[in-house]
Amino acid sequence: MSAVPGALWPLVAGRDQAALLSDFDGTLSPIVDDPARAVPLPGALGLLRALAEQLAVVGVVSGRPVSYLLSRFEGQPGRVRLAGLYGLEVLAGEGGGSVATRPGVEPWAAVVDEVASQARDQAPSGAEVEHKGLILTLHWRRAPEVADWATGFAAAQAERTGLWAQGGRMSVELRPPVEVDKGTAVTDWCAGLKAACFLGDDQGDLAAFRALDHLREEQGLEAVKVAVASSESPPELVEGADLVVEGPRGVVELLSGLVQALG
């Protein structure tokens, strides 16, 4: 008998009409000082591929670009769907293919480029400027003393350019003002399904939780919100979850149990 929590049994019972969706950083991959060095825990991606053979939809919805996610899958995600930049990018087609961007996003690329250039010129020592193409992220994990500069810079640039500022785990992001978030991908991928689960750990994952709540209320979806808890998790994420696991290792244990139950 698999040690799958009872909350996840709707995915097992209705596997042909069920989805399992997950964040990446802090969920499949531990948070590290250098974002470029983040890698999923051993076995995590293999478990997703295995689940994608059993469930209707399995996907990763991340703030990372799709190109980054593909690099971690070594270019072969199999049937695992990928959405990057909070849903601004989506990998078209199973097992690879082209990356499609949401309508209305591309004109903002030049604005993000210009702000990224300013950030690099003005950033104090220790601040990390991560240009993701359509999103700019300012990190201060390795230099907490620059948090005020990063948040102040982001607020000023948001007011000047119209970009939206969004806080994260010891970071702040500037992104196009387009009504797209992780909940958009969750809503799209769960259309017509009977059960769905989302695993996340950060502020940006609240949108995915809200999407599941809406689908539960409007369409009767059997929704399961899984908070991946850490000392940095937003309290509202944990409080709003149906199930809480401890860190990425807890996620791997959960996915492993689900694979066993489906097998």
Backbone as CSV, one residue per row, in Angstrom:
resi,resn,N_x,N_y,N_z,CA_x,CA_y,CA_z,C_x,C_y,C_z
1,MET,0.856,-1.195,0.000,0.000,0.000,0.000,0.885,1.235,0.000
2,SER,0.639,2.162,-0.915,1.423,3.381,-1.007,1.012,4.375,0.071
3,ALA,1.996,5.162,0.509,1.735,6.165,1.530,1.300,7.480,0.892
4,VAL,0.312,7.429,0.041,-0.203,8.633,-0.598,-1.238,9.269,0.327
5,PRO,-1.109,10.559,0.628,-2.122,11.210,1.467,-3.506,11.095,0.831
6,GLY,-4.505,10.992,1.670,-5.862,10.836,1.173,-6.292,11.950,0.245
7,ALA,-5.739,13.152,0.463,-6.121,14.287,-0.377,-5.788,14.065,-1.843
8,LEU,-4.797,13.206,-2.125,-4.367,12.981,-3.510,-5.059,11.803,-4.179
9,TRP,-5.898,11.091,-3.465,-6.524,9.912,-4.068,-7.441,10.225,-5.255
10,PRO,-8.039,11.425,-5.337,-8.793,11.732,-6.561,-7.929,11.650,-7.829
11,LEU,-6.629,11.941,-7.721,-5.748,11.825,-8.877,-5.530,10.370,-9.249
12,VAL,-5.490,9.508,-8.244,-5.295,8.081,-8.508,-6.566,7.476,-9.097
13,ALA,-7.699,7.801,-8.475,-8.960,7.210,-8.924,-9.368,7.707,-10.308
14,GLY,-9.046,8.952,-10.613,-9.467,9.517,-11.897,-8.292,9.899,-12.762
15,ARG,-7.304,9.019,-12.810,-6.039,9.355,-13.476,-6.201,9.840,-14.912
16,ASP,-7.191,9.338,-15.626,-7.375,9.736,-17.024,-7.893,11.161,-17.171
17,GLN,-8.345,11.738,-16.064,-8.856,13.108,-16.106,-8.268,13.929,-14.957
18,ALA,-6.972,13.691,-14.708,-6.319,14.347,-13.582,-5.013,15.016,-14.015
19,ALA,-4.657,16.089,-13.305,-3.425,16.833,-13.593,-2.596,16.975,-12.329
20,LEU,-1.278,16.906,-12.503,-0.347,17.240,-11.437,0.592,18.313,-11.975
21,LEU,0.578,19.476,-11.329,1.364,20.621,-11.772,2.249,21.097,-10.638
22,SER,3.453,21.581,-10.979,4.421,21.922,-9.953,5.243,23.149,-10.323
23,ASP,5.601,23.902,-9.318,6.616,24.932,-9.414,7.984,24.245,-9.552
24,PHE,9.045,25.029,-9.800,10.394,24.463,-9.902,11.249,24.833,-8.688
25,ASP,11.699,26.088,-8.612,12.589,26.502,-7.521,11.892,26.417,-6.171
26,GLY,12.544,25.772,-5.225,11.976,25.632,-3.890,10.971,24.516,-3.778
27,THR,10.640,23.898,-4.919,9.660,22.813,-4.935,10.309,21.528,-5.456
28,LEU,10.779,21.553,-6.688,11.544,20.418,-7.228,13.026,20.589,-6.968
29,SER,13.460,21.825,-6.826,14.872,22.153,-6.639,15.046,22.956,-5.358
30,PRO,16.041,22.617,-4.529,16.308,23.434,-3.342,16.743,24.844,-3.732
31,ILE,16.412,25.815,-2.913,16.863,27.186,-3.119,18.367,27.255,-2.820
32,VAL,19.107,27.882,-3.721,20.557,28.026,-3.560,20.934,29.493,-3.708
33,ASP,22.141,29.836,-3.231,22.584,31.226,-3.282,22.689,31.744,-4.709
34,ASP,23.180,30.915,-5.618,23.339,31.297,-7.016,22.214,30.662,-7.828
35,PRO,21.233,31.434,-8.299,20.096,30.848,-9.019,20.499,30.015,-10.227
36,ALA,21.634,30.352,-10.850,22.064,29.613,-12.036,22.476,28.187,-11.698
37,ARG,22.751,27.919,-10.429,23.204,26.587,-10.017,22.079,25.717,-9.460
38,ALA,20.851,26.185,-9.543,19.727,25.407,-9.018,19.489,24.170,-9.878
39,VAL,19.415,23.027,-9.246,19.142,21.774,-9.952,18.088,21.000,-9.164
40,PRO,17.238,20.248,-9.847,16.225,19.452,-9.149,16.871,18.351,-8.325
41,LEU,16.194,17.939,-7.275,16.689,16.819,-6.483,16.761,15.565,-7.348
42,PRO,17.726,14.692,-7.082,17.827,13.453,-7.863,16.501,12.699,-7.882
43,GLY,16.104,12.305,-9.058,14.879,11.520,-9.212,13.634,12.334,-9.459
44,ALA,13.672,13.649,-9.160,12.446,14.441,-9.254,11.892,14.485,-10.678
45,LEU,12.753,14.745,-11.652,12.270,14.857,-13.027,11.862,13.498,-13.585
46,GLY,12.562,12.448,-13.175,12.157,11.102,-13.590,10.784,10.747,-13.070
47,LEU,10.481,11.169,-11.858,9.154,10.918,-11.295,8.080,11.679,-12.075
48,LEU,8.384,12.920,-12.474,7.418,13.667,-13.281,7.167,12.975,-14.614
49,ARG,8.239,12.498,-15.245,8.063,11.789,-16.522,7.213,10.533,-16.331
50,ALA,7.450,9.818,-15.241,6.669,8.610,-14.968,5.198,8.959,-14.741
51,LEU,4.946,10.030,-14.011,3.566,10.437,-13.760,2.880,10.904,-15.044
52,ALA,3.665,11.512,-15.942,3.088,11.978,-17.212,2.596,10.828,-18.076
53,GLU,3.089,9.623,-17.820,2.602,8.452,-18.550,1.324,7.900,-17.947
54,GLN,0.971,8.367,-16.746,-0.186,7.825,-16.033,-1.347,8.805,-15.913
55,LEU,-1.028,10.101,-15.875,-2.051,11.114,-15.672,-2.329,11.856,-16.980
56,ALA,-3.469,12.534,-17.027,-3.830,13.264,-18.248,-2.865,14.399,-18.527
57,VAL,-2.457,15.124,-17.478,-1.565,16.272,-17.633,-0.578,16.296,-16.477
58,VAL,0.698,16.476,-16.801,1.736,16.753,-15.812,2.543,17.924,-16.349
59,GLY,2.763,18.935,-15.527,3.460,20.115,-16.019,4.226,20.850,-14.941
60,VAL,5.201,21.639,-15.386,5.969,22.524,-14.517,5.635,23.957,-14.904
61,VAL,5.246,24.756,-13.923,4.914,26.166,-14.132,5.868,26.978,-13.269
62,SER,6.794,27.690,-13.904,7.903,28.298,-13.180,8.105,29.750,-13.555
63,GLY,8.800,30.476,-12.687,9.246,31.810,-13.030,10.472,31.805,-13.915
64,ARG,11.091,30.661,-14.087,12.246,30.521,-14.976,11.789,30.536,-16.440
65,PRO,12.685,30.904,-17.360,12.353,30.763,-18.780,12.201,29.294,-19.156
66,VAL,11.430,29.018,-20.194,11.284,27.649,-20.680,12.642,27.069,-21.075
67,SER,13.522,27.893,-21.653,14.838,27.399,-22.054,15.608,26.850,-20.868
68,TYR,15.479,27.484,-19.709,16.147,26.995,-18.505,15.559,25.656,-18.073
69,LEU,14.243,25.567,-18.067,13.598,24.312,-17.664,14.016,23.178,-18.588
70,LEU,14.072,23.469,-19.893,14.505,22.448,-20.855,15.926,21.991,-20.574
71,SER,16.781,22.926,-20.159,18.164,22.537,-19.868,18.230,21.571,-18.696
72,ARG,17.346,21.726,-17.741,17.332,20.820,-16.589,16.738,19.461,-16.967
73,PHE,15.871,19.454,-17.967,15.347,18.192,-18.496,16.257,17.626,-19.583
74,GLU,17.404,18.276,-19.785,18.346,17.894,-20.844,17.652,17.872,-22.197
75,GLY,16.697,18.812,-22.360,16.010,18.961,-23.630,14.949,17.927,-23.924
76,GLN,14.721,16.997,-23.009,13.778,15.905,-23.259,12.761,15.801,-22.127
77,PRO,11.760,16.693,-22.104,10.775,16.617,-21.021,9.778,15.482,-21.165
78,GLY,9.804,14.777,-22.323,8.803,13.740,-22.534,7.420,14.358,-22.626
79,ARG,6.462,13.798,-21.930,5.088,14.315,-21.967,4.855,15.410,-20.926
80,VAL,5.911,15.809,-20.208,5.767,16.857,-19.198,5.659,18.217,-19.889
81,ARG,4.605,18.939,-19.593,4.413,20.263,-20.169,5.232,21.292,-19.392
82,LEU,5.657,22.355,-20.078,6.470,23.383,-19.445,5.892,24.764,-19.730
83,ALA,5.733,25.546,-18.677,5.356,26.951,-18.795,6.379,27.764,-18.018
84,GLY,6.947,28.778,-18.659,7.970,29.591,-18.020,7.543,31.028,-17.842
85,LEU,8.346,31.765,-17.063,8.080,33.179,-16.810,6.645,33.404,-16.351
86,TYR,6.226,32.555,-15.394,4.888,32.665,-14.800,3.781,32.503,-15.830
87,GLY,4.051,31.732,-16.866,3.037,31.487,-17.881,3.137,32.385,-19.097
88,LEU,4.083,33.338,-19.104,4.263,34.183,-20.288,4.799,33.377,-21.463
89,GLU,5.519,32.285,-21.152,6.029,31.378,-22.180,5.448,29.988,-21.964
90,VAL,5.150,29.294,-23.056,4.668,27.917,-22.981,5.353,27.116,-24.071
91,LEU,5.833,25.929,-23.713,6.435,25.042,-24.702,5.318,24.402,-25.508
92,ALA,5.359,24.599,-26.801,4.314,24.081,-27.681,4.678,22.688,-28.156
93,GLY,3.848,21.705,-27.813,4.078,20.340,-28.268,4.770,19.494,-27.212
94,GLU,4.422,18.208,-27.171,5.033,17.272,-26.225,6.452,16.943,-26.662
95,GLY,7.333,16.786,-25.666,8.683,16.351,-25.941,9.568,17.395,-26.578
96,GLY,9.137,18.655,-26.580,9.937,19.708,-27.172,9.096,20.563,-28.085
97,GLY,9.721,21.184,-29.048,8.982,22.047,-29.959,9.350,23.491,-29.734
98,SER,8.528,24.387,-30.233,8.810,25.814,-30.153,8.232,26.403,-28.870
99,VAL,8.758,27.570,-28.504,8.272,28.278,-27.330,7.354,29.394,-27.788
100,ALA,6.131,29.379,-27.307,5.147,30.401,-27.662,5.010,31.388,-26.508
101,THR,4.893,32.662,-26.841,4.668,33.689,-25.823,3.222,34.160,-25.883
102,ARG,2.736,34.619,-24.754,1.359,35.085,-24.674,1.177,36.368,-25.491
103,PRO,0.000,36.556,-26.065,-0.265,37.780,-26.818,-0.060,39.022,-25.961
104,GLY,0.523,40.068,-26.577,0.710,41.332,-25.890,1.978,41.449,-25.090
105,VAL,2.806,40.396,-25.085,4.004,40.386,-24.247,5.236,40.917,-24.981
106,GLU,5.431,40.517,-26.212,6.668,40.819,-26.928,7.031,42.303,-26.962
107,PRO,6.075,43.230,-27.137,6.455,44.648,-27.168,7.170,45.127,-25.902
108,TRP,7.028,44.384,-24.803,7.652,44.787,-23.547,9.097,44.312,-23.412
109,ALA,9.554,43.489,-24.341,10.917,42.957,-24.240,11.958,44.076,-24.242
110,ALA,11.770,45.084,-25.101,12.732,46.187,-25.175,12.742,46.996,-23.878
111,VAL,11.575,47.132,-23.246,11.497,47.854,-21.985,12.274,47.107,-20.901
112,VAL,12.094,45.796,-20.839,12.820,44.993,-19.847,14.316,45.062,-20.118
113,ASP,14.716,45.034,-21.385,16.139,45.147,-21.739,16.729,46.448,-21.199
114,GLU,16.000,47.540,-21.388,16.497,48.848,-20.971,16.609,48.931,-19.446
115,VAL,15.629,48.399,-18.753,15.663,48.414,-17.288,16.789,47.515,-16.775
116,ALA,17.006,46.378,-17.425,18.090,45.482,-17.025,19.446,46.176,-17.162
117,SER,19.604,46.960,-18.234,20.852,47.696,-18.432,21.069,48.709,-17.313
118,GLN,20.013,49.421,-16.944,20.115,50.369,-15.840,20.447,49.653,-14.534
119,ALA,19.823,48.506,-14.314,20.067,47.763,-13.077,21.531,47.341,-12.974
120,ARG,22.084,46.861,-14.083,23.489,46.452,-14.060,24.408,47.639,-13.765
121,ASP,24.056,48.797,-14.290,24.884,49.984,-14.072,24.805,50.489,-12.638
122,GLN,23.641,50.326,-12.017,23.406,50.942,-10.706,23.513,49.969,-9.537
123,ALA,23.512,48.682,-9.812,23.451,47.698,-8.721,24.668,47.792,-7.813
124,PRO,24.448,47.824,-6.498,25.578,47.815,-5.561,26.210,46.422,-5.502
125,SER,27.387,46.359,-4.944,28.086,45.083,-4.812,27.229,44.083,-4.041
126,GLY,27.114,42.880,-4.576,26.338,41.825,-3.925,24.961,41.633,-4.518
127,ALA,24.424,42.655,-5.166,23.117,42.511,-5.807,23.285,41.743,-7.111
128,GLU,22.395,40.813,-7.378,22.468,40.032,-8.605,21.330,40.415,-9.526
129,VAL,21.679,40.743,-10.766,20.706,41.133,-11.777,20.540,39.964,-12.740
130,GLU,19.363,39.349,-12.736,19.086,38.206,-13.601,18.086,38.629,-14.679
131,HIS,18.568,38.714,-15.899,17.722,39.109,-17.027,17.200,37.840,-17.692
132,LYS,15.889,37.629,-17.595,15.277,36.415,-18.119,14.638,36.611,-19.486
133,GLY,14.901,37.736,-20.115,14.294,38.017,-21.408,13.088,38.911,-21.269
134,LEU,11.989,38.368,-20.813,10.770,39.149,-20.625,10.550,39.561,-19.173
135,ILE,11.402,39.076,-18.290,11.309,39.401,-16.862,12.706,39.701,-16.335
136,LEU,12.789,40.666,-15.442,14.046,40.992,-14.760,13.892,40.676,-13.277
137,THR,14.847,39.929,-12.729,14.821,39.595,-11.307,16.056,40.156,-10.619
138,LEU,15.849,40.816,-9.500,16.930,41.332,-8.667,16.986,40.483,-7.402
139,HIS,18.137,39.853,-7.164,18.319,38.953,-6.018,19.218,39.600,-4.967
140,TRP,18.960,39.305,-3.701,19.845,39.756,-2.637,20.142,38.644,-1.614
141,ARG,19.973,37.392,-2.020,20.194,36.288,-1.088,21.622,36.297,-0.544
142,ARG,22.589,36.616,-1.390,23.990,36.612,-0.955,24.425,37.954,-0.367
143,ALA,23.521,38.931,-0.379,23.842,40.256,0.171,22.562,40.902,0.702
144,PRO,22.050,40.432,1.840,20.783,40.947,2.365,20.755,42.453,2.548
145,GLU,21.924,43.058,2.708,21.982,44.500,2.950,21.552,45.329,1.738
146,VAL,21.442,44.727,0.559,21.049,45.485,-0.631,19.551,45.337,-0.928
147,ALA,18.808,44.724,-0.021,17.372,44.526,-0.248,16.646,45.847,-0.472
148,ASP,16.990,46.875,0.315,16.308,48.165,0.164,16.593,48.773,-1.204
149,TRP,17.851,48.637,-1.676,18.151,49.160,-3.013,17.307,48.436,-4.057
150,ALA,17.255,47.110,-3.987,16.548,46.321,-5.002,15.064,46.653,-5.028
151,THR,14.430,46.701,-3.872,12.999,46.978,-3.839,12.706,48.415,-4.251
152,GLY,13.603,49.343,-3.869,13.423,50.728,-4.267,13.600,50.926,-5.760
153,PHE,14.618,50.273,-6.317,14.843,50.342,-7.758,13.641,49.785,-8.508
154,ALA,13.148,48.635,-8.068,12.012,48.004,-8.743,10.777,48.897,-8.681
155,ALA,10.520,49.493,-7.533,9.345,50.354,-7.391,9.459,51.569,-8.314
156,ALA,10.653,52.161,-8.374,10.844,53.339,-9.213,10.684,52.997,-10.694
157,GLN,11.247,51.862,-11.102,11.157,51.458,-12.503,9.724,51.059,-12.877
158,ALA,9.022,50.456,-11.948,7.624,50.100,-12.210,6.795,51.357,-12.455
159,GLU,7.035,52.398,-11.639,6.301,53.650,-11.814,6.684,54.331,-13.125
160,ARG,7.955,54.263,-13.488,8.438,54.950,-14.695,8.009,54.262,-15.979
161,THR,8.062,52.934,-15.994,7.880,52.194,-17.251,6.513,51.533,-17.402
162,GLY,5.830,51.301,-16.287,4.575,50.565,-16.363,4.727,49.074,-16.139
163,LEU,5.969,48.608,-15.968,6.167,47.206,-15.616,5.576,46.940,-14.236
164,TRP,5.229,45.692,-13.980,4.730,45.316,-12.662,5.874,44.773,-11.816
165,ALA,5.907,45.149,-10.545,6.887,44.630,-9.594,6.227,43.553,-8.744
166,GLN,6.922,42.439,-8.552,6.402,41.322,-7.762,7.505,40.783,-6.868
167,GLY,7.226,40.671,-5.570,8.198,40.158,-4.626,8.307,38.650,-4.677
168,GLY,9.479,38.140,-4.285,9.730,36.704,-4.217,10.593,36.389,-3.018
169,ARG,11.234,35.230,-3.042,12.096,34.816,-1.938,13.433,35.533,-2.057
170,MET,13.612,36.586,-1.224,14.811,37.422,-1.227,15.104,37.933,-2.637
171,SER,14.044,38.364,-3.308,14.164,38.869,-4.669,12.942,39.720,-4.990
172,VAL,13.055,40.482,-6.065,11.920,41.215,-6.605,12.029,41.159,-8.122
173,GLU,10.881,41.072,-8.788,10.881,40.938,-10.238,10.099,42.074,-10.882
174,LEU,10.531,42.430,-12.092,9.805,43.368,-12.934,9.358,42.620,-14.171
175,ARG,8.080,42.713,-14.496,7.510,41.914,-15.570,6.476,42.724,-16.346
176,PRO,6.162,42.313,-17.577,5.170,43.042,-18.368,3.813,43.096,-17.666
177,PRO,3.098,44.200,-17.830,1.778,44.345,-17.205,0.694,43.644,-18.016
178,VAL,0.810,42.339,-18.069,-0.129,41.505,-18.816,-0.803,40.561,-17.823
179,GLU,-2.104,40.420,-17.935,-2.859,39.605,-16.977,-2.605,38.113,-17.213
180,VAL,-1.376,37.717,-16.951,-0.966,36.316,-17.068,-0.145,35.987,-15.833
181,ASP,-0.433,34.852,-15.219,0.345,34.400,-14.072,0.299,32.878,-14.036
182,LYS,0.804,32.291,-12.975,0.807,30.832,-12.907,-0.612,30.261,-12.943
183,GLY,-1.555,31.039,-12.466,-2.933,30.582,-12.505,-3.478,30.457,-13.918
184,THR,-2.935,31.256,-14.849,-3.368,31.170,-16.237,-3.040,29.803,-16.817
185,ALA,-1.793,29.359,-16.596,-1.397,28.042,-17.095,-2.190,26.935,-16.414
186,VAL,-2.400,27.067,-15.116,-3.178,26.060,-14.390,-4.595,25.979,-14.963
187,THR,-5.215,27.115,-15.195,-6.573,27.130,-15.740,-6.622,26.489,-17.122
188,ASP,-5.661,26.843,-17.972,-5.625,26.287,-19.328,-5.446,24.777,-19.306
189,TRP,-4.499,24.304,-18.517,-4.152,22.887,-18.524,-5.174,22.017,-17.814
190,CYS,-5.976,22.614,-16.949,-6.972,21.829,-16.209,-8.354,21.851,-16.857
191,ALA,-8.461,22.496,-17.998,-9.759,22.585,-18.666,-10.307,21.195,-18.972
192,GLY,-11.528,20.927,-18.532,-12.192,19.663,-18.809,-11.780,18.504,-17.923
193,LEU,-10.880,18.739,-16.986,-10.429,17.653,-16.105,-11.297,17.579,-14.852
194,LYS,-11.143,16.475,-14.132,-11.943,16.244,-12.933,-11.165,16.474,-11.638
195,ALA,-9.830,16.330,-11.688,-9.017,16.475,-10.480,-7.684,17.109,-10.851
196,ALA,-7.121,17.886,-9.920,-5.836,18.525,-10.191,-5.148,18.889,-8.894
197,CYS,-3.824,18.893,-8.964,-2.988,19.223,-7.820,-1.916,20.209,-8.274
198,PHE,-1.612,21.195,-7.446,-0.482,22.087,-7.713,0.400,22.143,-6.481
199,LEU,1.730,22.040,-6.715,2.715,22.106,-5.641,3.539,23.372,-5.801
200,GLY,3.615,24.195,-4.743,4.387,25.423,-4.825,4.834,25.904,-3.467
201,ASP,5.799,26.830,-3.484,6.410,27.260,-2.221,6.469,28.764,-2.034
202,ASP,6.104,29.568,-3.048,6.436,30.983,-3.004,5.236,31.857,-3.332
203,GLN,5.481,33.177,-3.247,4.422,34.157,-3.480,3.754,33.970,-4.838
204,GLY,4.552,33.706,-5.872,4.000,33.552,-7.215,3.079,32.362,-7.366
205,ASP,3.172,31.400,-6.436,2.335,30.201,-6.506,0.928,30.434,-5.957
206,LEU,0.730,31.562,-5.291,-0.609,31.865,-4.786,-1.609,31.994,-5.933
207,ALA,-1.146,32.491,-7.091,-2.048,32.605,-8.240,-2.531,31.237,-8.701
208,ALA,-1.649,30.245,-8.646,-2.043,28.878,-9.004,-3.054,28.339,-7.996
209,PHE,-2.850,28.629,-6.727,-3.809,28.208,-5.698,-5.172,28.851,-5.950
210,ARG,-5.146,30.145,-6.281,-6.421,30.832,-6.531,-7.130,30.240,-7.747
211,ALA,-6.361,29.869,-8.758,-6.970,29.257,-9.950,-7.643,27.945,-9.592
212,LEU,-7.004,27.137,-8.750,-7.614,25.876,-8.331,-8.878,26.127,-7.513
213,ASP,-8.837,27.135,-6.649,-10.041,27.468,-5.875,-11.197,27.832,-6.809
214,HIS,-10.898,28.617,-7.830,-11.936,29.021,-8.779,-12.500,27.822,-9.533
215,LEU,-11.608,26.949,-10.000,-12.061,25.762,-10.730,-12.855,24.821,-9.823
216,ARG,-12.489,24.778,-8.575,-13.238,23.960,-7.607,-14.656,24.496,-7.440
217,GLU,-14.769,25.814,-7.324,-16.074,26.425,-7.092,-16.944,26.442,-8.344
218,GLU,-16.329,26.730,-9.494,-17.101,26.927,-10.717,-17.348,25.643,-11.499
219,GLN,-16.406,24.689,-11.443,-16.521,23.494,-12.267,-16.529,22.195,-11.476
220,GLY,-16.446,22.300,-10.148,-16.464,21.099,-9.331,-15.178,20.298,-9.390
221,LEU,-14.069,20.931,-9.815,-12.787,20.239,-9.863,-12.385,19.782,-8.463
222,GLU,-11.920,18.554,-8.358,-11.357,18.079,-7.093,-9.923,18.593,-7.033
223,ALA,-9.740,19.713,-6.363,-8.469,20.436,-6.372,-7.702,20.205,-5.085
224,VAL,-6.381,20.055,-5.231,-5.499,19.864,-4.077,-4.362,20.872,-4.171
225,LYS,-4.286,21.757,-3.187,-3.222,22.761,-3.120,-2.165,22.267,-2.132
226,VAL,-0.954,22.046,-2.638,0.125,21.519,-1.799,1.164,22.606,-1.574
227,ALA,1.346,23.013,-0.320,2.376,23.987,0.032,3.665,23.246,0.374
228,VAL,4.752,23.703,-0.231,6.074,23.134,0.040,6.732,24.072,1.048
229,ALA,6.690,23.696,2.299,7.010,24.614,3.386,8.500,24.745,3.629
230,SER,8.887,25.975,3.974,10.239,26.272,4.438,10.139,27.485,5.354
231,SER,11.257,27.899,5.908,11.249,29.062,6.790,10.906,30.339,6.041
232,GLU,10.987,30.321,4.693,10.717,31.504,3.888,9.345,31.465,3.208
233,SER,8.571,30.440,3.451,7.272,30.322,2.784,6.319,31.415,3.242
234,PRO,5.569,32.026,2.321,4.555,33.008,2.730,3.514,32.339,3.617
235,PRO,3.183,32.932,4.747,2.193,32.308,5.648,0.874,32.013,4.950
236,GLU,0.445,32.900,4.026,-0.838,32.694,3.378,-0.827,31.476,2.470
237,LEU,0.351,31.110,1.942,0.445,29.920,1.102,0.204,28.666,1.942
238,VAL,0.867,28.603,3.091,0.725,27.438,3.967,-0.686,27.372,4.540
239,GLU,-1.211,28.521,4.941,-2.548,28.547,5.528,-3.624,28.155,4.522
240,GLY,-3.403,28.463,3.245,-4.399,28.171,2.233,-4.274,26.805,1.599
241,ALA,-3.285,26.023,2.022,-3.030,24.722,1.402,-3.952,23.636,1.949
242,ASP,-4.202,22.650,1.113,-4.925,21.454,1.543,-3.967,20.421,2.136
243,LEU,-2.690,20.560,1.764,-1.676,19.599,2.183,-0.347,20.340,2.258
244,VAL,0.469,20.031,3.276,1.768,20.679,3.445,2.860,19.616,3.521
245,VAL,3.920,19.802,2.728,5.088,18.919,2.801,6.297,19.783,3.115
246,GLU,7.336,19.151,3.634,8.531,19.888,4.033,9.578,19.871,2.930
247,GLY,9.696,20.981,2.236,10.754,21.183,1.271,10.711,20.243,0.079
248,PRO,11.672,20.404,-0.847,11.726,19.551,-2.029,11.838,18.058,-1.719
249,ARG,12.482,17.696,-0.634,12.551,16.263,-0.294,11.162,15.712,0.010
250,GLY,10.341,16.527,0.637,8.972,16.103,0.867,8.197,15.964,-0.436
251,VAL,8.529,16.802,-1.418,7.893,16.698,-2.733,8.281,15.392,-3.410
252,VAL,9.581,15.051,-3.370,10.038,13.808,-4.004,9.364,12.607,-3.358
253,GLU,9.241,12.617,-2.049,8.557,11.515,-1.358,7.100,11.429,-1.790
254,LEU,6.463,12.586,-1.915,5.058,12.610,-2.329,4.900,12.073,-3.750
255,LEU,5.750,12.530,-4.670,5.672,12.071,-6.054,5.977,10.582,-6.162
256,SER,6.945,10.129,-5.393,7.290,8.709,-5.415,6.104,7.855,-4.949
257,GLY,5.449,8.281,-3.892,4.283,7.542,-3.417,3.156,7.549,-4.431
258,LEU,3.008,8.660,-5.143,1.954,8.736,-6.152,2.258,7.814,-7.320
259,VAL,3.522,7.746,-7.743,3.913,6.817,-8.803,3.596,5.383,-8.404
260,GLN,3.922,5.029,-7.165,3.656,3.665,-6.686,2.150,3.386,-6.690
261,ALA,1.366,4.367,-6.247,-0.080,4.160,-6.182,-0.687,4.004,-7.570
262,LEU,-0.167,4.737,-8.530,-0.682,4.658,-9.896,-0.213,3.395,-10.606
263,GLY,0.928,2.858,-10.154,1.472,1.657,-10.795,0.683,0.417,-10.448
